[in-house]
C-alpha cells in the first residue's frame, strides 16, 4: 500500500485521541497534548486521503537523548508500511540534528518488538526495566 502520505505536521488533539482509542491507549487532555507537541522535536502524521491514520513524535534533549514516542497507526492500516515510513521520517529528522549522540531509543510493547527490530532497533540491555511512578 503506498496510497498514504506522511506530513511533518502534528494532528489535532481530537485526532490524536481517536488514534489512541483505536489501539486501546488512554486519551489525553487537550492542554497536555498541546504541551507535548510544543516540547517535541518533531512530529509526523500519516494520511490516507484526508483521513488521519497515524502519528508519531521525536522527543528528547537533542544533544544526548532522542526517543520515538507515541508511534500509532490505526489497526486497519497496520502492516501496510505506514508505521515504518513514519519511523524512517523521524530517523531522517534526527540525522539532521547536529552534534548529538547517534542513537534513538524507544519503549516498545512486546507485541511490536519485531516491527522495531525490522527497523534496526535492538534491546539495549536485557537487565534493564522501564520503571515509572505517578507524581
Secondary structure, 3 states (H helix, E strand, C coil): CCCCEEECCCCCHHHHHHHHHHCCCCCCCHHHHHHHHHCCCEEEEEEECCEEEEEEEEEECCCCCEEEEEEEECHHHCCCCHHHHHHHHHHHHHHCCCCCCCCCECCCCHHHHHHHHHCCCCCCCCCCCCCCCCC
